[in-house]
Amino acid sequence: MQIPTKIDIPQFIEIGILIGHGRHNLKPIAERTGTHIQVNTNMKPAQIEIKINNHFSNASYLLPSEDRIDRINEAKDQLNKLIKDIEMKRNERINERRINQQGLKKKAKFQKEIDLKKERKNSERERKYKIDSE
């Protein structure tokens, strides 16, 4: 009997993004490493469980324990890399939003300055028109 290896999923990671549409993020890792990967959202924090896939090879139960450990560790390494990639993309999106917001603030400030200049110009014209018409 084997005890599954567990990886805690950081709270900011969206489970759907981690799993991927049609499990396209987890499935290739499981197939390459001959493991079974399952996401358990009932735990706090959510966890990924990694076990040896007995259906991967008819004789997988005959594999030496070192080979089983190597396969699980390989899957664990790949999953940790996937989590880091998702985190990096998330941070990039956050930074882009921040930059866009700062740009909008600068644009709004610049627009206010333009509006003030227009107002002053219009006020001067109105004053000049009133003086000329009197």
C-alpha positions, 0 to 999 in steps of 0.5 A, spaced: 500 500 500 502 506 498 501 513 501 500 519 497 504 525 496 501 531 497 502 538 495 498 544 498 495 549 493 496 556 495 490 560 496 491 565 490 491 559 485 484 558 482 483 551 482 480 551 475 486 554 472 491 549 475 487 543 472 486 546 466 480 545 461 479 538 460 485 537 465 490 539 460 495 541 465 495 535 470 494 530 465 500 530 461 504 530 467 500 524 470 502 521 463 509 522 463 510 520 470 506 514 470 502 517 476 495 519 478 494 526 480 488 528 484 486 535 486 482 535 493 478 541 494 475 539 501 482 540 505 484 547 507 488 549 503 486 545 497 491 539 496 494 535 490 495 528 491 500 524 487 500 516 487 503 511 483 498 509 477 497 502 477 494 502 470 500 505 467 504 499 467 502 492 468 508 491 473 508 498 476 507 494 483 513 490 482 517 497 481 522 498 486 520 503 491 526 507 489 523 508 482 516 509 485 519 515 489 522 518 483 516 518 479 512 521 484 518 526 485 518 528 478 511 529 478 511 533 484 517 537 481 513 538 475 507 540 479 511 545 483 513 548 476 506 549 474 504 552 480 510 557 479 508 559 472 501 560 474 503 565 480 508 568 475 502 569 470 498 572 475 503 577 478 504 579 471 496 580 470 496 584 476 502 589 474 499 590 468 493 592 471 497 597 476 500 600 470 494 601 466 491 604 472 496 609 473 496 610 466 489 612 467 490 616 473 495 620 469 491 621 463 485 623 468 490 628 471 492 630 464 485 631 462 483 635 468 489 640 466 487 640 459 480 642 461 482 647 466 486 651 460 480 650 456 475 653 461 480 659 463 481 660 455 473 660 455 473 665 461 478 670 458 474 670 451 467 671 455 471 677 459 474 680 453 467 679 449 463 682 455 468 688 455 468 689 447 460 689 447 460 694 452 
